[in-house]
């Protein structure tokens, strides 16, 4: 398993894009309220939060 803390900006964006694609595929097949779709969404949220914390400093 990849440690997302070690990814550079480009690789993290690729991970976010791929997770978004996976989530949309699951949602198309199983629906928005399906547990797997919700799990994919949570994982996407986590990736986005890591990206924001690492590359956007609003202080």
DSSP file (Angstrom, degrees, kcal/mol; ACC not computed):
  #  RESIDUE AA STRUCTURE BP1 BP2  ACC     N-H-->O    O-->H-N    N-H-->O    O-->H-N    TCO  KAPPA ALPHA  PHI   PSI    X-CA   Y-CA   Z-CA
    1    1 A X              0   0    0      0, 0.0     2,-0.3     0, 0.0     0, 0.0   0.000 360.0 360.0 360.0 140.7    0.0    0.0    0.0
    2    2 A X        -     0   0    0      1,-0.1     2,-0.9     2,-0.0     3,-0.1  -0.589 360.0-132.9 -81.6 135.1    1.2    3.5   -0.9
    3    3 A X    >   -     0   0    0     -2,-0.3     3,-2.1     1,-0.2     4,-0.3  -0.794  13.9-157.9 -86.2 109.0    1.9    5.9    1.9
    4    4 A X  G >  S+     0   0    0     -2,-0.9     3,-1.0     1,-0.3    -1,-0.2   0.716  86.5  70.2 -64.8 -19.6    0.2    9.1    0.7
    5    5 A X  G 3  S+     0   0    0      1,-0.2    -1,-0.3    -3,-0.1     7,-0.0   0.712  98.3  51.2 -68.2 -18.7    2.4   11.2    2.9
    6    6 A X  G <  S+     0   0    0     -3,-2.1    -1,-0.2     2,-0.0    -2,-0.2   0.489  86.6 106.2 -97.0  -4.5    5.3   10.4    0.6
    7    7 A X    <   -     0   0    0     -3,-1.0     2,-0.1    -4,-0.3    -3,-0.0  -0.493  66.1-130.4 -77.2 143.2    3.6   11.3   -2.6
    8    8 A X     >  -     0   0    0     -2,-0.2     4,-2.6     1,-0.1     5,-0.2  -0.321  36.9 -90.5 -81.4 176.2    4.6   14.5   -4.4
    9    9 A X  H  > S+     0   0    0      1,-0.2     4,-2.2     2,-0.2     5,-0.2   0.897 125.4  47.9 -55.9 -46.7    2.0   17.0   -5.6
   10   10 A X  H  > S+     0   0    0      1,-0.2     4,-2.1     2,-0.2    -1,-0.2   0.921 113.5  46.1 -63.4 -46.3    1.7   15.4   -9.1
   11   11 A X  H  > S+     0   0    0      2,-0.2     4,-2.2     1,-0.2    -1,-0.2   0.865 111.2  52.7 -67.1 -35.5    1.3   11.9   -7.8
   12   12 A X  H  X S+     0   0    0     -4,-2.6     4,-2.2     2,-0.2    -1,-0.2   0.907 109.0  49.9 -65.9 -40.9   -1.2   13.0   -5.2
   13   13 A X  H  X S+     0   0    0     -4,-2.2     4,-2.6    -5,-0.2    -2,-0.2   0.891 109.4  51.9 -63.4 -38.6   -3.3   14.7   -7.9
   14   14 A X  H  X S+     0   0    0     -4,-2.1     4,-2.5     2,-0.2    -2,-0.2   0.905 109.3  50.2 -62.7 -41.0   -3.1   11.5   -9.9
   15   15 A X  H  X S+     0   0    0     -4,-2.2     4,-2.5     2,-0.2    -2,-0.2   0.897 111.0  48.9 -63.9 -40.7   -4.3    9.5   -6.9
   16   16 A X  H  X S+     0   0    0     -4,-2.2     4,-2.4     2,-0.2    -2,-0.2   0.927 112.2  48.3 -64.4 -45.2   -7.2   12.0   -6.4
   17   17 A X  H  X S+     0   0    0     -4,-2.6     4,-2.2     1,-0.2    -2,-0.2   0.914 113.6  46.9 -62.0 -43.8   -8.2   11.8  -10.1
   18   18 A X  H  X S+     0   0    0     -4,-2.5     4,-2.6     2,-0.2    -2,-0.2   0.913 112.1  49.4 -65.8 -43.3   -8.1    8.0  -10.0
   19   19 A X  H  X S+     0   0    0     -4,-2.5     4,-2.7     2,-0.2    -2,-0.2   0.900 110.2  51.6 -63.7 -40.2  -10.1    7.7   -6.8
   20   20 A X  H  X S+     0   0    0     -4,-2.4     4,-2.4     2,-0.2    -1,-0.2   0.923 110.5  48.9 -60.8 -44.5  -12.7   10.1   -8.2
   21   21 A X  H  X S+     0   0    0     -4,-2.2     4,-2.1     2,-0.2    -2,-0.2   0.923 112.1  48.4 -61.1 -45.4  -13.0    7.9  -11.4
   22   22 A X  H  X S+     0   0    0     -4,-2.6     4,-2.3     1,-0.2    -2,-0.2   0.919 111.2  50.5 -60.6 -44.9  -13.3    4.8   -9.3
   23   23 A X  H  X S+     0   0    0     -4,-2.7     4,-2.6     1,-0.2    -2,-0.2   0.914 109.9  49.6 -61.7 -43.8  -16.0    6.4   -7.1
   24   24 A X  H  X S+     0   0    0     -4,-2.4     4,-2.2     2,-0.2    -1,-0.2   0.878 109.8  51.6 -64.9 -37.5  -18.0    7.5  -10.1
   25   25 A X  H  X S+     0   0    0     -4,-2.1     4,-2.0     2,-0.2    -1,-0.2   0.934 111.8  46.1 -63.0 -46.3  -17.9    4.0  -11.7
   26   26 A X  H  X>S+     0   0    0     -4,-2.3     4,-3.2     1,-0.2     5,-0.5   0.912 111.7  52.3 -62.7 -42.1  -19.1    2.5   -8.4
   27   27 A X  H  X5S+     0   0    0     -4,-2.6     4,-1.9     1,-0.2    -1,-0.2   0.889 108.5  50.5 -62.5 -39.8  -21.9    5.1   -8.1
   28   28 A X  H  <5S+     0   0    0     -4,-2.2    -1,-0.2     1,-0.2    -2,-0.2   0.897 118.7  38.0 -63.6 -40.4  -23.0    4.4  -11.7
   29   29 A X  H  <5S+     0   0    0     -4,-2.0    -2,-0.2    -5,-0.2    -1,-0.2   0.874 134.5  17.6 -79.3 -38.9  -23.2    0.7  -11.1
   30   30 A X  H  <5S-     0   0    0     -4,-3.2    -3,-0.2     1,-0.2    -2,-0.2   0.571 106.5-107.2-117.0 -13.0  -24.5    0.6   -7.5
   31   31 A X    ><< -     0   0    0     -4,-1.9     3,-0.8    -5,-0.5     6,-0.2  -0.132  33.2 -79.8 100.8 160.6  -26.0    4.0   -6.8
   32   32 A X  T 3  S+     0   0    0      1,-0.2    -1,-0.1     5,-0.1    -5,-0.1   0.769 124.7  50.3 -70.7 -27.1  -25.0    7.0   -4.7
   33   33 A X  T 3  S+     0   0    0     -3,-0.1    -1,-0.2    -6,-0.1    -2,-0.1   0.450  80.5 120.5 -93.7  -0.1  -26.2    5.5   -1.4
   34   34 A X  S <> S-     0   0    0     -3,-0.8     4,-2.4     1,-0.1     5,-0.2  -0.359  71.2-124.1 -64.3 142.4  -24.4    2.2   -1.7
   35   35 A X  H  > S+     0   0    0      1,-0.2     4,-2.4     2,-0.2     5,-0.2   0.860 111.1  52.2 -57.2 -38.9  -21.9    1.5    1.0
   36   36 A X  H  > S+     0   0    0      2,-0.2     4,-2.5     1,-0.2    -1,-0.2   0.896 109.4  49.6 -67.4 -38.7  -19.0    1.0   -1.5
   37   37 A X  H  > S+     0   0    0     -6,-0.2     4,-2.4     2,-0.2    -2,-0.2   0.926 111.4  49.1 -62.7 -44.9  -19.8    4.3   -3.1
   38   38 A X  H  X S+     0   0    0     -4,-2.4     4,-2.2     2,-0.2    -2,-0.2   0.901 111.0  50.1 -62.2 -41.4  -19.8    6.0    0.3
   39   39 A X  H  X S+     0   0    0     -4,-2.4     4,-2.3     2,-0.2    -1,-0.2   0.921 110.1  49.6 -63.8 -44.0  -16.5    4.3    1.2
   40   40 A X  H  X S+     0   0    0     -4,-2.5     4,-2.4     1,-0.2    -1,-0.2   0.900 110.1  52.2 -60.2 -40.4  -14.9    5.5   -2.1
   41   41 A X  H  X S+     0   0    0     -4,-2.4     4,-2.7     2,-0.2    -2,-0.2   0.897 108.4  50.1 -63.2 -41.6  -16.2    9.0   -1.4
   42   42 A X  H  X S+     0   0    0     -4,-2.2     4,-2.3     2,-0.2    -1,-0.2   0.901 110.3  49.8 -63.9 -41.0  -14.6    9.0    2.1
   43   43 A X  H  X S+     0   0    0     -4,-2.3     4,-2.1     2,-0.2    -2,-0.2   0.903 111.0  49.6 -65.1 -40.3  -11.3    7.8    0.7
   44   44 A X  H  X S+     0   0    0     -4,-2.4     4,-2.5     2,-0.2    -2,-0.2   0.928 109.2  52.3 -62.2 -45.3  -11.5   10.6   -1.9
   45   45 A X  H  X S+     0   0    0     -4,-2.7     4,-2.5     1,-0.2    -2,-0.2   0.912 108.0  51.8 -56.0 -43.7  -12.2   13.1    0.8
   46   46 A X  H  X S+     0   0    0     -4,-2.3     4,-2.2     1,-0.2    -1,-0.2   0.909 109.6  48.7 -62.0 -42.9   -9.2   12.0    2.7
   47   47 A X  H  X S+     0   0    0     -4,-2.1     4,-2.3     1,-0.2    -1,-0.2   0.913 111.6  49.6 -63.0 -42.5   -6.9   12.4   -0.3
   48   48 A X  H  X S+     0   0    0     -4,-2.5     4,-2.7     2,-0.2    -2,-0.2   0.901 109.8  51.2 -64.2 -40.9   -8.3   15.9   -0.9
   49   49 A X  H  X S+     0   0    0     -4,-2.5     4,-2.6     2,-0.2     5,-0.2   0.915 109.5  49.9 -63.3 -43.3   -7.7   16.9    2.7
   50   50 A X  H  X S+     0   0    0     -4,-2.2     4,-2.2     2,-0.2     5,-0.2   0.932 111.6  49.4 -59.9 -45.1   -4.1   15.6    2.6
   51   51 A X  H  X S+     0   0    0     -4,-2.3     4,-2.4     1,-0.2     5,-0.3   0.937 112.0  47.5 -59.1 -48.5   -3.6   17.6   -0.6
   52   52 A X  H  X S+     0   0    0     -4,-2.7     4,-1.9     1,-0.2    -1,-0.2   0.906 112.6  48.7 -62.0 -42.9   -5.1   20.8    0.9
   53   53 A X  H  < S+     0   0    0     -4,-2.6    -1,-0.2     1,-0.2    -2,-0.2   0.872 117.2  41.6 -65.8 -36.6   -3.0   20.5    4.1
   54   54 A X  H  < S+     0   0    0     -4,-2.2    -2,-0.2    -5,-0.2    -1,-0.2   0.832 127.8  25.0 -81.2 -32.3    0.2   19.9    2.2
   55   55 A X  H  < S+     0   0    0     -4,-2.4     2,-0.5    -5,-0.2    -3,-0.2   0.489 112.5  59.9-118.9  -3.9   -0.1   22.4   -0.6
   56   56 A X     <  -     0   0    0     -4,-1.9     2,-0.7    -5,-0.3    -1,-0.2  -0.942  54.9-177.9-129.6 112.1   -2.4   25.2    0.6
   57   57 A X        -     0   0    0     -2,-0.5     2,-0.7    -3,-0.1    -4,-0.1  -0.907   2.1-178.4-111.9 105.3   -1.5   27.2    3.6
   58   58 A X              0   0    0     -2,-0.7    -1,-0.1     1,-0.2    -2,-0.0  -0.404 360.0 360.0-101.2  54.9   -4.1   29.7    4.5
   59   59 A X              0   0    0     -2,-0.7    -1,-0.2     0, 0.0    -2,-0.0   0.383 360.0 360.0-115.7 360.0   -2.5   31.3    7.5
